[in-house]
Amino acid sequence: MRQAAIIRFLPDRRRLHLNDGPIDLIVEASGAGPAVESSYEAAARRFVTILDELCAELPLLRTRRSATSSRPAGSIARVMAAAVAPFCGPYFITPMAAVAGAVAEAVLVAMTGAAKLDRAYVNNGGDIALHLASAQRFTVGMVERPDRPSLFGTFEISAAMPIRGIATSGWRGRSFSLGIADAVTVLAETASKADAAATIIANAVDLPGHPAIVRCSAQDLQPDSDLGARLVTREVGWLSEFEIAAALFAGCEKARTLLAAGLIDGAILHLQGEARVIALKRFGASVSTSASPEKIESLIHA
């Protein structure tokens, strides 16, 4: 019998902390007092149903997605399946690649359905679902590596932009990665779409067969991993400047492909202190970053 879900305010009394097993959310809403209170109550009600809902279909959600896969029954599971659908042909991907973003979305939908809010976000371990009313803005902090967060820069999202989801993937994060990126942060229309795309781009940042990269079977680390026997990255040794550039180039090429297909709105890739920024300047917004100008790609005409 598992412990009851944790629902509590953080010390600032503005943010709500929701925890149930592996799901850990930070929620914040802005607006009129009664509206914020109603939104938090709705978030809590929806949250306590999520883990059981996902567990009921876990075998399906951990199975490689294909065009002929069964349609999940749960609302969150359906969002997960839809988010990974664009990648299920050429790539190995399961709906679990979008679980964090989809969960954040579900809680946000409950909040905005219960009350009129100026702004709100649900942060699921760095995967963020965002609500912005007219004229509202949200500043995104970009980190170099999720296991030891340090701000690489910031990007401001306005209500006029199509971006409502942010997700980060990489070998140093909570989930396994087939690539060597310290972190890949993706901005997209929804958190679930950003989550799936971040997985694909992070996997593409790689140097196959490099002796400084340690890999092992995912199932040796986690027997029920959806990646099975596939080799996941466990350690990345010193890489030369040329090798770092080559790995990041591969990831940037993948990001450009997804951008051209309309699957993402921007990406930030990090590897051993080097970074590449794809597409964000095309919105005409300010990107504050420590990366050198020649390593920031605006892709205004993409």
VENDAMO-V358833 format. One record per helix or strand of 2 or more residues. SS is the DSSP state (A for helix, B for strand). FROM is the first residue (numbers start at 1). TO is the last residue. If there is no record, write none. Layout:
{{SS,FROM,TO} {SS,FROM,TO}}
//
This chain:
{{B,6,9} {B,15,20} {B,23,30} {A,33,55} {A,58,61} {A,75,85} {A,95,114} {B,119,124} {B,127,132} {B,137,143} {A,146,148} {B,151,158} {B,165,169} {B,183,188} {A,191,204} {B,213,217} {A,218,221} {B,231,236} {A,241,260} {B,266,271} {B,274,278} {A,280,283} {B,287,289} {A,293,295} {B,296,297}}
//
